Amino acid sequence: MTTPQQAEQLKRQAAEAAVGYVRHGQIVGLGTGSTARHVVLALGEKVRAGLAIKGVPTSTETAELAKSQGIALLNHDEAWQIDVAIDGADQVDPQLNLIKGGGGALLREKIVAAAARQFIVVVDASKRVPVLGGTFPLPIEVAVFGWRSTERQIQAVSDAFGYGGTILLREKGGQPFKTEAGHYILDLHVARIDDPAGFEARLNAIPGVVETGLFVGRTDILIAGTQQGIEVRQAERR
């Protein structure tokens, strides 16, 4: 069993390996969360050593950390040409599909991942699972207006797929948690998600659903920190 301290060390090692893919002059998508923090810190070291890059942060937290590390940032309204985006994941399956959004930045993270020529995912070995779901809920970002109606429709879709499960409105400090875009997050707890692509498509078809934490077919490279060392997997594209 990996301790929390060991997991952080593995994340750091994997993050440092991921930063090795960044080249001088590139635009880099910067994820959110504990793993992404290691990425930003490692990039900061390279920037101070002479690496010139510009970053696109996926959250205010990441933006503030990047600025403190001397990483120049692009504005939200610029037309990005992102060369590489690096982010963590809450779960990754054998096909390199992901669940993300534990930190609540899933919408921005997916926008950046979709805009990047190369999407690199960094995890410690504990995040690799045989099937998505179970130990980690699926975050679904929804509009505040009519969210209870949206919740019912999400439950209906989950039931139709045979997943069932329960939905909880994410809270912080006793109040509904709001994303930086002003939306709520509904955490869907199911035992397993056997059809991530089909499920993502059906959920995204519900009016009121802004985005889901399913990242299907987006990972180009997975870098995992394990007790045996760094493992790198390239996505197999048909």
C-alpha positions in Angstrom: 0.0 0.0 0.0 1.4 3.4 -1.0 1.4 6.0 1.7 0.2 9.6 1.0 3.8 10.8 1.2 5.0 8.1 -1.2 2.1 9.0 -3.6 3.2 12.7 -3.6 6.8 11.6 -4.4 5.6 9.5 -7.3 3.5 12.4 -8.6 6.5 14.7 -8.4 8.7 12.2 -10.3 6.1 11.7 -13.0 5.5 15.5 -13.3 9.2 16.1 -13.8 9.3 13.4 -16.5 6.3 15.1 -18.2 8.0 18.5 -18.2 10.7 16.9 -20.3 8.4 17.0 -23.2 8.1 20.8 -23.1 10.2 22.7 -25.6 11.5 26.3 -25.8 9.0 28.7 -27.2 6.0 26.5 -26.7 2.5 27.4 -25.3 1.7 25.0 -22.4 -1.7 24.1 -20.9 -1.4 24.0 -17.1 -3.8 21.7 -15.2 -5.2 22.0 -11.7 -4.7 19.9 -8.6 -1.9 18.4 -6.6 -0.2 16.7 -9.5 -0.5 19.8 -11.7 1.2 21.7 -8.9 4.2 19.6 -9.2 4.2 20.2 -13.0 4.1 24.0 -12.5 6.9 23.9 -9.9 9.1 21.8 -12.2 8.4 24.2 -15.1 9.2 27.1 -12.9 12.7 25.7 -12.3 13.2 25.3 -16.1 12.0 28.8 -16.7 14.4 30.2 -14.2 17.1 28.3 -16.0 16.3 29.9 -19.3 13.3 28.0 -20.8 10.9 30.5 -22.5 7.2 29.3 -22.5 3.8 30.8 -22.1 1.1 29.1 -20.0 -2.6 28.7 -20.2 -3.9 28.0 -16.7 -7.1 26.1 -16.0 -7.8 27.8 -12.7 -7.1 30.9 -10.6 -5.1 28.7 -8.2 -2.8 27.4 -11.0 -2.5 30.9 -12.5 -1.3 32.3 -9.2 1.2 29.5 -8.7 2.5 29.9 -12.3 3.0 33.7 -11.8 4.9 33.0 -8.6 7.2 30.7 -10.6 7.9 33.3 -13.3 5.8 31.6 -16.0 4.2 34.1 -18.5 0.5 33.5 -19.0 -1.8 34.1 -21.9 -5.2 35.8 -21.4 -8.4 33.8 -21.5 -9.6 35.6 -24.6 -6.6 35.0 -26.8 -6.7 32.5 -29.7 -4.5 29.8 -28.2 -2.3 27.5 -30.2 -1.5 25.2 -27.3 1.5 22.9 -28.1 1.2 20.6 -25.0 -1.1 20.4 -22.0 -0.1 18.6 -18.9 -2.6 17.6 -16.2 -3.4 15.0 -13.6 -6.3 12.7 -13.3 -8.5 11.2 -10.6 -8.8 7.8 -12.5 -7.4 6.4 -15.7 -8.5 3.1 -17.3 -6.5 0.7 -19.5 -7.7 2.6 -22.6 -6.4 5.9 -21.1 -9.9 7.3 -20.6 -10.1 9.5 -17.5 -12.2 10.8 -14.8 -11.2 14.3 -13.8 -12.8 17.2 -11.9 -12.1 16.3 -8.3 -10.8 19.9 -7.9 -13.8 21.4 -9.7 -11.9 22.7 -12.8 -13.1 20.1 -15.3 -14.7 22.5 -17.8 -11.5 24.6 -18.2 -9.4 21.5 -18.1 -11.3 19.9 -21.0 -11.2 23.1 -23.0 -7.5 23.2 -22.7 -7.0 19.5 -23.3 -9.1 19.8 -26.5 -7.1 22.8 -27.7 -3.7 21.1 -27.2 -1.8 19.3 -29.9 -0.6 16.9 -27.3 -2.3 16.1 -24.0 0.0 14.5 -21.3 -1.6 13.0 -18.2 0.5 12.5 -15.1 -0.6 10.2 -12.3 0.7 8.1 -9.5 0.1 4.3 -9.8 -2.9 4.4 -7.5 -5.0 6.3 -10.1 -4.9 3.5 -12.6 -8.0 1.4 -12.4 -9.4 -1.5 -14.5 -12.7 0.4 -15.0 -13.8 3.9 -14.3 -16.1 4.6 -11.3 -16.3 2.8 -8.0 -13.8 4.5 -5.7 -14.2 7.9 -7.3 -17.4 9.7 -8.4 -18.0 11.3 -11.8 -18.2 15.1 -11.5 -20.7 16.7 -13.8 -20.7 20.5 -14.1 -24.3 21.8 -14.5 -26.0 25.2 -14.9 -27.4 26.5 -11.6 -30.8 27.2 -13.3 -33.0 24.2 -13.1 -30.2 22.0 -11.6 -32.6 19.7 -9.8 -34.4 18.9 -13.1 -30.9 18.3 -14.7 -30.1 16.0 -11.8 -33.2 13.9 -12.5 -32.3 13.6 -16.2 -28.7 12.6 -15.3 -30.1 9.9 -13.0 -32.4 8.7 -15.7 -29.5 8.3 -18.1 -27.4 6.5 -15.6 -30.3 4.1 -14.9 -30.8 3.6 -18.6 -27.1 2.5 -18.9 -27.6 0.1 -16.0 -25.3 2.1 -13.7 -27.9 3.4 -11.2 -25.9 5.1 -8.4 -26.6 8.2 -6.4 -26.0 11.9 -7.1 -24.7 14.4 -4.6 -24.5 18.2 -5.0 -21.0 19.1 -4.2 -20.7 21.5 -1.2 -18.0 23.6 0.3 -18.4 25.2 3.8 -22.0 24.1 4.0 -22.9 25.9 0.7 -23.1 24.6 -2.8 -19.7 24.6 -4.4 -19.5 26.9 -7.4 -17.0 26.5 -10.2 -15.0 29.5 -11.5 -17.6 29.7 -14.3 -20.4 30.0 -11.7 -21.8 26.5 -12.1 -22.7 23.7 -9.7 -21.1 20.2 -9.7 -23.1 17.1 -9.3 -21.0 14.1 -8.2 -22.4 10.8 -9.6 -21.4 7.8 -7.6 -21.6 4.5 -9.6 -19.9 1.2 -9.2 -18.5 1.2 -12.8 -18.7 3.0 -16.1 -18.4 0.3 -18.8 -19.1 2.6 -21.8 -17.4 5.9 -21.1 -17.8 7.2 -24.6 -21.5 6.4 -24.9 -22.2 7.7 -21.4 -20.3 10.9 -22.0 -22.3 11.6 -25.2 -25.7 11.0 -23.5 -24.9 13.1 -20.5 -23.6 16.0 -22.7 -26.9 15.8 -24.6 -28.9 16.8 -21.5 -29.8 20.6 -21.5 -28.2 22.0 -18.3 -25.2 19.8 -18.4 -22.2 22.0 -19.1 -19.5 19.3 -19.2 -18.7 16.0 -17.6 -15.5 14.8 -16.0 -15.2 11.9 -18.5 -12.1 12.5 -20.8 -12.5 9.9 -23.5 -9.9 9.4 -26.2 -8.1 12.6 -25.3 -4.9 11.3 -23.7 -1.9 11.2 -25.9 0.7 10.1 -23.3 0.2 8.7 -19.8 3.1 9.1 -17.4 2.7 7.1 -14.2 4.9 7.2 -11.2 5.2 3.7 -9.7 7.4 2.0 -7.0 9.3 0.4 -9.9 10.0 3.7 -11.6 8.4 5.9 -14.3 6.1 4.2 -16.8 5.2 5.9 -20.1 2.3 4.8 -22.3 1.5 6.2 -25.7 -2.2 6.2 -26.8 -3.0 3.7 -29.6 -4.8 5.7 -32.3 -6.8 3.8 -34.9 
